[in-house]
Amino acid sequence: MAFGRLERTQGPQPMSEINMTPLVDVMLVLVVIFIITAPLLASSIRLDLPATDAARPADAPKFVVVVLDKAGQAFLDDQPVTQAQLATRLAQTARQDPQTELQLRADRAVPYGRVVEVMGAAQVAGLNRIGFVSDPAVAGR
């Protein structure tokens, strides 16, 4: 100790590392909260519901696809068919389920008369639900 001078003690140095203990404490509290609340988010009422045939979920709608290429050739489910074969296969489909939808995909070059023939064959067979499949319009086309 020198005369006239006061000795200074060195103060605390700044920490250069992150203190992980508070972070871990907070995370553990959050985990405990999620563990406690997760079962409460599910329905807490346990039921043994009665079974019935009338409450079956609706089946996915059934459909058959008829494609007409540029030449007017018909394809039923990706297999080429003549007009007579098309009529008999559509009649079989209608007998199985009259609510089956016919999805008609026709090339833009197919004459309208050919499309009407396929539609007529479907209606004679008993399929009255006909959907026309097309591509979305492209700008500038």
N, C-alpha and C positions, 0 to 999 in steps of 0.2 A: 504494500500500500504506500503510495507516494503522498507526500505532504501536499495538501490543498486539492487533492483530487478525490472524488468519490468513485468508488469502484462500482461499476455497473455489471449486473449479472445479465447474461444473454437470455433473452426471452424465448418463448416457444417458437420453434421453427414451423412453417406451414407444411401440412401433409401433402405429399405428392401422390399418394395412392388413394383409391376410392375405398371407403369403409363399407364392406359387404354385409356386415351384420344387420343393419337396419333393413337392407333390401331383402335379405333372406327372411327376416321376421315378417315383413309385409307379405311376401309370397306365401309363407306358411299359413298366415291368417286367411288369405284368399283361397287357398286350397281347402282349408277347413270349412269355410263358408260354402264353397261349391259342393263339397261332399255332403253337407247337411241339407242344402236346398235342392239338389238334383232329384232325390226321390219325391220331393214335394211338387215338382213341376209335372210329373206324370199324374194321371188321374188316380186319385186316392180311393175312389169308390170301386170296389170289386163286384162285378156282376157275373152271373151265370145265365146268359141269355138263352131263351128257348130257341129251338131249331124248327124251321118250317121250309117247305118247298117253295112257297110263294115269295119268300124274301131273298131269292137268289140274285146276285148282281147280274146286270145286263151283259150279255155276251157282246164281244166286239162285232160291229156291223160286218156282214159278209158281203163280198163283192167278187165279180169276175171282170177281167180286163179284156176288151176287144180292141185290137189295134188294126188300123187300115193304113197300109203303106202307100207310097206314091202311085203304084200300079193298081191300087184298089184291092189288093190281096188282103184277106182277113186272117188275123192271128188270134186265137183264143188261148189265153194264158201262155203266150209265146210259142204256140204250135200252129202251123198253117192249117187252115180248114177251108173247105168249100162252103158255099152258101147253104147247101142241104145239111152238111155236117154241123155247121154253126147253129142252124135251127133246131136240130135234134139235141145238141149239147145244151143249148139254152133252155129247151123244154125240160130236160133232165134236171137242170139246176133249179128251175122254177118249181118242179114237183117236190124237190127236197126242201126248199125254203122260198116261198113267193116274195119275201121281203129282201131278197138278195139284190144288191145294186149292180147295174151294168156300168162300168167305167169305160167310156168310149174315147179312144185316142186316135185321131185321124190326122194324117198329113194335110197340110194346107192345099196341096195340089190335088187331093182326092175330089172327084166331082160330087156335088151335093146329092145327086141321085143315089150314089153308092152309100152315102151315110144314111139316107132315108131308108134304104133297103135293110140295113143292119138294125136300125131303130124299129122298123116294122116287124122284123123277125123276132126281136126281143119282146115286143108287145104281144105278138101272136103266141109266143111261148109262155107268156104270163108274167114277164118281168116289166114292171111299170116304173121302176126307179132307175132312171138313166142319168148318169153324170158325165159331163163333157170335160175332159182333161186338157188343159192348155198350159203353155209356158207363160210366165209373167212378161208383160210388155217391157221392151228395152227402149230407152230414150233414143230418139232419132231413127227409129225403125218404122 
